[in-house]
Amino acid sequence: MTVNYDIVVIGGGPAGLAAAIAARDAGCASILVIERDRELGGILNQCIHNGFGLITFDEELTGPEYAARFEKLALEGGIDFMLDTMVIDVSSDKLVTAVSQAEGMQFIQAKAIVLAMGCRERPRGALNIPGYRPAGIYSAGTAQRLVNIEGFMPGREVVILGSGDIGLIMARRMTFEGAHVACVAELMPYSGGLKRNIVQCLDDFGIPLLLSHTVVRIEGQKRVEAVVIAEVDGHGKPIPGTEVTYPCDTLLLSVGLIPENELSLTAGVELSPVTRGPVVNEVLETKVDGIFAAGNVLHVHDLVDYVSQEAAVAGRNAAAYVAGSLEENGVSVPVTATDGVRYTVPQSIDPERMPDELTVRFRVGNVYENRYVSVYLDGDRIYHRKRMIMAPGEMEQVVLKKAELLAHPGLASITFKLEEA
Ligand SMILES: Cc1cc2nc3c(=O)[nH]c(=O)nc-3n(C[C@H](O)[C@H](O)[C@H](O)COP(=O)(O)OP(=O)(O)OC[C@H]3O[C@@H](n4cnc5c(N)ncnc54)[C@H](O)[C@@H]3O)c2cc1C
């Protein structure tokens, strides 16, 4: 039997919740959120540190507190939920196949879909580190779940590879729990995490951050006994003679997040080779009609506040799509990222259909000091702002004004780039 909903939201994390709430507030009365976990809130449930919600609520909340505020709004009525239910297939005509222990296989026909499945961590297998496969190697997110939710300590003497935010947070968390964190080794010459996390999670606890270093060997057959860390050259190749052995029982990996996009692929959604999330337009609609995307499944965010903002846009537009009020003008001006800008979201804009102000988010490809972020409409520079420092770990954004785009009839390209002056 197939049930019908106007909007199906896949994933009950902050993106899914914000999208569902916004769709409901925009007048859609038939919304289903499907979440594979036992509870709503997504990854925030295991992020028990504070620092969430400064932008949205002007308060410093923990991850579960931030999630709880959205859960409360979502549960106030008008939205249906399926928990403990895994979506296993989405077709391009928006038939959703889900499975749960209680109900078995279920088919849900949607008029619009919001993809909000979050992201996953890059595993050891993607790293090519020589050595055995002993116990004691965890992704930082797995360790976070073990410590904060399950109540287990993964180990006592810890080395962390990769300086993504989750690794930095876990360096501090493991220290709080009595472990010794010997160092965080980072392959790149810059950290992949937020500056505030480096200061608050490493510097405040005297944990060294070894930039341009990597793990070249894992020792121990049954359990990790040590890791060997070496400095790398400008090509990421270990420099012979720089190896240092760190005795430890645990290696945590914080080496990148990848949008969870298996379902996007089954739906026929085009993915960006840079973000590895869907290619979307200004209403956050993918290349498949009526399928929208937001949050970490679209591109990896560092602040959940921006996830919520973005997802609300997707939810509102999904509701407009269902109501038939999302105009199709057939205009799609490509947004090009170049000269230090790695990507933008969205990747195309219809100037007629965009809101009065549209936030374009992007990341840079390296650490840049005293550079200008510039935006060109064809050959005309309409935005030129100096940033003291920009780094790949920190998401940037520029707000484009509809009036400015409309003042360029026949606009063929929008370009985001970094300039020296
Ligand atoms: C391990 C980890 C730790 C993090 N720690 C922090 C932190 O400390 N601070 C911070 O600011 N940010 C942190 N982040 C970033 C954080 O992910 C985002 O801020 C935000 O939670 C992203 O929201 P989301 O809804 O896009 O994704 P998520 O919160 O990941 O939610 C996605 C939801 O989709 C569900 N789902 C996925 N696939 C399916 C499916 N097939 N069927 C049904 N449901 C599905 C998942 O179970 C999950 O509940 C962390 C991310 C990760 C991966």
The ligand as a Tripos MOL2 file, in Angstrom:
@<TRIPOS>MOLECULE
LIG
   53    58     1     0     0
SMALL
NO_CHARGES

@<TRIPOS>ATOM
      1 C1         29.9340   13.2490   14.1120 C.3       1 LIG1
      2 C2         29.5760   14.7000   13.9460 C.ar      1 LIG1
      3 C3         29.7550   15.5760   15.0120 C.ar      1 LIG1
      4 C4         29.4590   16.9270   14.8520 C.ar      1 LIG1
      5 N1         29.7200   17.7540   15.8800 N.ar      1 LIG1
      6 C5         29.4350   19.0620   15.7310 C.ar      1 LIG1
      7 C6         29.7030   19.9470   16.7600 C.ar      1 LIG1
      8 O1         30.2070   19.5430   17.8000 O.2       1 LIG1
      9 N2         29.3890   21.2660   16.5960 N.ar      1 LIG1
     10 C7         28.8110   21.7300   15.4220 C.ar      1 LIG1
     11 O2         28.5070   22.9470   15.3030 O.2       1 LIG1
     12 N3         28.5630   20.9010   14.4290 N.ar      1 LIG1
     13 C8         28.8720   19.5900   14.5600 C.ar      1 LIG1
     14 N4         28.6510   18.7730   13.5260 N.ar      1 LIG1
     15 C9         28.0780   19.3690   12.3400 C.3       1 LIG1
     16 C10        26.5780   19.0950   12.3760 C.3       1 LIG1
     17 O3         26.4080   17.9280   11.6280 O.3       1 LIG1
     18 C11        25.6970   20.1630   11.7780 C.3       1 LIG1
     19 O4         25.8210   21.3660   12.4700 O.3       1 LIG1
     20 C12        24.2040   19.7490   11.7710 C.3       1 LIG1
     21 O5         23.9190   18.8030   12.7460 O.3       1 LIG1
     22 C13        23.8170   19.2160   10.4490 C.3       1 LIG1
     23 O6         22.4310   19.0210   10.4310 O.3       1 LIG1
     24 P1         21.7710   18.0550    9.3830 P.3       1 LIG1
     25 O7         20.3490   17.9710    9.7540 O.co2     1 LIG1
     26 O8         22.1430   18.4810    8.0190 O.co2     1 LIG1
     27 O9         22.4920   16.6570    9.6200 O.3       1 LIG1
     28 P2         22.3870   15.6140   10.8420 P.3       1 LIG1
     29 O10        22.3690   16.2830   12.1590 O.co2     1 LIG1
     30 O11        23.4630   14.6200   10.5890 O.co2     1 LIG1
     31 O12        20.9500   14.9150   10.6180 O.3       1 LIG1
     32 C14        20.7160   14.0600    9.5280 C.3       1 LIG1
     33 C15        19.6560   13.0720    9.9610 C.3       1 LIG1
     34 O13        19.2590   12.2910    8.8520 O.3       1 LIG1
     35 C16        19.0680   10.9570    9.2770 C.3       1 LIG1
     36 N5         19.1990   10.0720    8.1130 N.ar      1 LIG1
     37 C17        20.2710    9.9260    7.2980 C.ar      1 LIG1
     38 N6         20.0150    9.0370    6.3320 N.ar      1 LIG1
     39 C18        18.7350    8.6210    6.5300 C.ar      1 LIG1
     40 C19        17.9000    7.6830    5.8530 C.ar      1 LIG1
     41 N7         18.3270    6.9980    4.7750 N.pl3     1 LIG1
     42 N8         16.6490    7.4720    6.3360 N.ar      1 LIG1
     43 C20        16.1990    8.1580    7.4270 C.ar      1 LIG1
     44 N9         16.9490    9.0490    8.1080 N.ar      1 LIG1
     45 C21        18.2080    9.2810    7.6580 C.ar      1 LIG1
     46 C22        20.1730   10.7560   10.2970 C.3       1 LIG1
     47 O14        19.9100    9.6790   11.1670 O.3       1 LIG1
     48 C23        20.1850   12.1020   11.0130 C.3       1 LIG1
     49 O15        19.3360   12.1160   12.1330 O.3       1 LIG1
     50 C24        28.9330   17.4100   13.6450 C.ar      1 LIG1
     51 C25        28.7470   16.5190   12.5860 C.ar      1 LIG1
     52 C26        29.0720   15.1840   12.7140 C.ar      1 LIG1
     53 C27        28.8840   14.2540   11.5360 C.3       1 LIG1
@<TRIPOS>BOND
     1     1     2 1
     2     2     3 ar
     3     2    52 ar
     4     3     4 ar
     5     4     5 ar
     6     4    50 ar
     7     5     6 ar
     8     6     7 ar
     9     6    13 1
    10     7     8 2
    11     7     9 ar
    12     9    10 ar
    13    10    11 2
    14    10    12 ar
    15    12    13 ar
    16    13    14 ar
    17    14    15 1
    18    14    50 ar
    19    15    16 1
    20    16    17 1
    21    16    18 1
    22    18    19 1
    23    18    20 1
    24    20    21 1
    25    20    22 1
    26    22    23 1
    27    23    24 1
    28    24    25 2
    29    24    26 1
    30    24    27 1
    31    27    28 1
    32    28    29 2
    33    28    30 1
    34    28    31 1
    35    31    32 1
    36    32    33 1
    37    33    34 1
    38    33    48 1
    39    34    35 1
    40    35    36 1
    41    35    46 1
    42    36    37 ar
    43    36    45 ar
    44    37    38 ar
    45    38    39 ar
    46    39    40 ar
    47    39    45 ar
    48    40    41 1
    49    40    42 ar
    50    42    43 ar
    51    43    44 ar
    52    44    45 ar
    53    46    47 1
    54    46    48 1
    55    48    49 1
    56    50    51 ar
    57    51    52 ar
    58    52    53 1
@<TRIPOS>SUBSTRUCTURE
     1 LIG1         1 GROUP 0 **** ****
